[in-house]
Amino acid sequence: MKSMTRRFSITLALSAWLLAAVPGLATAEYPERPITLVIPYTPGGPADVLGRYVAQKIGATFGQPVIVENKPGASLTIGTDYVSRAKPDGYTLLLGAASMLVQSAAGRTPQQNLRDFTPISVIGTFPTVLTVNPKLPVNNVQELIAYAKKHPDELYYGSSGIGSLTHLAGALFEHMADLKMTHVPYRGVNEAMNDMASGQIQLAFPGAPIGLPLAKTGRVRALAVTSPERTATDPSLPTIAESGLQGYAVNPWYGLLAPTGTPRPIIDRWHAEILRVLQDPEVKRHWLTLGADPAYSKTPEAFASMMRDESERWAELIQSANIQLK
């Protein structure tokens, strides 16, 4: 596992170096034809909505359509493999996600390697929310930790499946707080939330678009967000880190990646366009209505560095906590 993580770190470092080293191969006429943005998720979900919105905005500026093509399945590898094999000319891009790093850290996607991609920028984050059954006698993170320590193995947390970020959010919480809880994987986080509301499990880490509306109805109780900073969707909720578990952070993101070898001028142009789009007040308001926080990477290298750090952190957690993902 350590050698795999080290290899991934080296490849990301090389990717960042290549960003600066690739000569200006792109012509001033780019783009001369439609661009394809591959989204490795089904239509209608958060990734699809964000990707399509950005594609529409940037396509209008480019004067060429950015066509969204959904290629879901096989733990994202159908879409990611497709883009990794594409010609690195700026006409085929990928909407990547934080879950790619979990899959890579766990060694579950051997046919697809992150060295095949050059990071461009994050386009948004979807913080997850620590929620509990309202009958559980806790009102904040510290009370939950104290209760869990008094009742080892008696608390069940649900997720959208083994190896999902909703699973890793719970596993990281359990590991950092030195707790013993039981993970219950579901086919989707909605099923987990239904069982939590009915009392069959006690807690879960759903995305803000699911967890916060349920909390407002009283069916669940929201204790904190998992992101490193409070979410603009509900600034009243503290983070888990500021609630006593310092250093805790799970911040699901979506971002644009290009096949390795894509000329630097094209990477730079896409990065500049993403920053322009995401700084638009209208876009920021739209992101918040979706439950997303507007976010972008200051540079492509910053995005590459973030991906490296996250991959190393997940690999370390998977190994040290002996998390079984297969």
N, C-alpha and C positions, 0 to 999 in steps of 0.2 A: 504493500500500500504506500509506504514512504517513497519507494523508488518511482511508483507511478505518479505521485504528487510532485516529486522533484522533476520528473520528465515533463509534466504539464507546466510547471513553473518556468522551465527553460524554454519551452515552446512559446509560451505567452511572452516571455522576455524577447525572444527572437522576433515574434510578431510585432512587438512594439518597435524594435530596431528596424525592421523592414519598412514600417510605416514611414520612417524618416529617410530610409535609404533608397527606396524605389524611385527611379528618375521620373520626370514628368512625361509619362507616355500618353496621358489623356489629351485629346484634342480639344480645342476651344469649342468645337461643335457639339460636344457631349451635352445632353443625350440626343442622338439622331433618330432614335426609334423608341417604341414603348419599353418600359422597364417592368420586370416581374418581381414582385415582393412575395416570397413564399412564407406562408404562415403554417407551422406544423400543428395546428389545432383546428377543430371543427368550427364552422361559421357560427357567429352569434355570441361567442364567449368574450371575455375581457380582452384577450390577445387580439382576436379578430376585430373587435370594435376599435381598439387603439390603432392597430396597424392600418385599417382601412381609412381612418380619419387622417392619419399622417400621410398616407399615400395620396389621398385626394388633395391635400394642401400642397404637398411638394410637387405633385404632378402639374398643378396649375401654374407654379412658378417655372418649372422646367419647360413647359410648352409641349410636353410629351406625357401621355398617361402612364401612371404607375399602377399596373394591373395586379390585383391581389389573387393569389392562387393558394387555396387551402390544400395542404397535404398532411392530414393528421395520421396518427397511428404509430404503433411500435415504439412507445416511449420517446416520441418526437423524431425518431431516426429516419422515418420515411422522408420527411421534409428536409431535415438537416443533411442527409446523405445526398439528396438531389442537388442542394445548393453547393455542397462541398465539391461536387463533380462538375459544376457549371464553369464555363469560361470566365476567368476573372477580368471581365471588361466593364463592370459596373451595370450590367443589364439584368443581373439576377442577384437578389439580396435575400437575406433571411431575417425574419423577426424571431430573435432568440429569446430565451427566458432563463430565469435563475435556476429552474429545475434541471436545465442542461448540466449545470455544474454538479448537482447531486448525482445524476446518472453517471457522469464522468468519474467523479470521486469514488463511486461505488464500483466502478468497472463494469457497469451494466450495458454499455453501448460500445462494444469493441469495434463495430464497423464504422463508427464515426468518431473522429478525434477533433478536439477543439483547436488543434494546431492548424486545421483546415480553414479557419476563419480569421478575418481581421476585424476586430471590434471597431464600430463607428461611434455609437452613443446609446445610452439608455434613453427611452422615451417616456417612461412612467413607472411608478411603483404602486403596488396594491398591498398595503400593510394588512397583516392578519391580526385578529383580535382574540385575546384570551377571554373566553366566555365560559360560564358555569351554569349549571342548573340552579334556578332561583331558590330552591329549597336547601341548597348547600349552605351551611351557616358561615359563609365568608363574604366579606364585602371589599376586600382588596387583596393584592398579591401576597403581602406578608401573612395575612390570616389564612390564605390558601396554603402557603408553604407550611405554616404551623399545623394546620389541620391534617395535611398529607403526611407529615412526619409522625403524627399521633395515630394515623390509620394507614400504615404501610400496606401497599398492594390492594387497598380497598377502593381507590379511585381509578376510574376507567376514563381514558381520553380517546375520543374518536378522531379519525382522519379520513381523507379522501383516497387512501390507499398506502400500501407499504412503499416507502421511499419518496412519498410526496412531501412537499414543503410543509403541509399541515401535520404530517407525521414527524418530520425533523424538528418543527417548532416545539412540539411536545417533548420529544426526546432531549432536545437541548435544555429545555426548562427542567426536566427531570434530572438531567446530568448536573447542571450547574447548581441546582438547589439541593442536590444530594437526596433525592426522593426515590421512592419505589412506587411506581404507578403501572397500570396495565394498558397497553396500546390495543385499540380495537379498530382495525381497518375496515372501511366501507368502500362501496363502488363510487361514491361521490360524497362531498362534504354535506350536501343537503340531507342525505340519509342520516349522517352522523348528527346533524342539528335536530332532526326530528326525534331521534332517540334520546338526545340530551334533554330536549324540552319535555319529553315524557318521563324522564328520570331513569332510563335504562343505562345511560352513561352519565358521568358527572361534569365533564369539561371537554372543550374542543377549541381549535385554533382556526376558525373560518376566516375567509377574506372579509375585509370591511364591508363590501357591498352586500354580503349575506348576514354577517354577525350584527352589524349596527342596527339595521331595521328590525331584526328579531328582538334585540335588546330594548328598543323603543316600545315594542308591544308588551314587554314584560315576560315573554316566553323564556328568555335567557337573561343572564346578568353579565354585562361586559365589565371586566376588571381593568384591562390595560391593552395597549397595542404593542405589537412585537417589534415595530420599527425603531431605529435608533433615535428618532425624533417624533414628537407628537404629530398626528396626522391632521391635515387641514380639513378633512371630512368631519372630524369631531375633536377639536383641540382640547376639550375638557377631559378627555381620557388620558391618563398618564401613560408613559412607556413602562414596560417591565423593568428596564434598566434603572429608571429613576425611582421605581417602587421598591428597590432594594436588591435586585439581582444585577449588579453592575457588570457591564460588558455584554449583557444579553442583547441580541439583535437578529431578527429574521425579517428581511425586507424584500419580498418577491418583486422582481423587476422584469420589464420587457425592454429589449433594445435591438438595434439594427446591426447586423453583421454582414460582411462581404466575404466572398471566397478569398483565401490567401493569394496574394499576387496581384490583387486589384491595385491599379496605379494610385499613388498618393494624391494627385490632384482630384481624382474622383472621390476618394475618401474624404478629403478636405471639403469638397463642395457639398457632399451629403451632410457632413457634420455641421457646416455653417447653416444649411437649410433647416436642419432639425432644431438648432438653437433658435433660429428665427421663428419657426412655427411654435415652439414651446414657450416662448416669451410673449406670445400674443395673449392678451387678457381674455379674449373669447375662448381660446383653446384651454387656458387654465380653468375657466369656469366650466367648460365641457368636461374636462378631466374630473373635476370635483363631483359633478352630477353622476359620474360613473363609479365614484368611490375610489378614484385613483388620485395619487399625489403627482403633480407635474414634476418631472425630474429629467435632467440631462447630464451628460458627462462633459466636463470642461474641455477635455481633449480626448481623442481616441486612445492615447496612451493611458489616460486616467481610467478609462473603461477597461482596458486590458489589465491594469493593475488591480482594479476592483475584482475582476473575474478570477485572477490568480489568488488573491487573498481569500475570497469566498470558497474556492475549490479546496484550498489547503485546510480551511476551517472545517468544512464538511467531512473531508477525508479523515481529519484528526478525530472528530466526534464519532464517526462511524466506527473507527478502530478502537478508540479508548472506551467508548460505551458499549462496544460489542453489539452494535445494531445489525440485525440480520435483515437484509434488504432483498433476499431472493427466496 
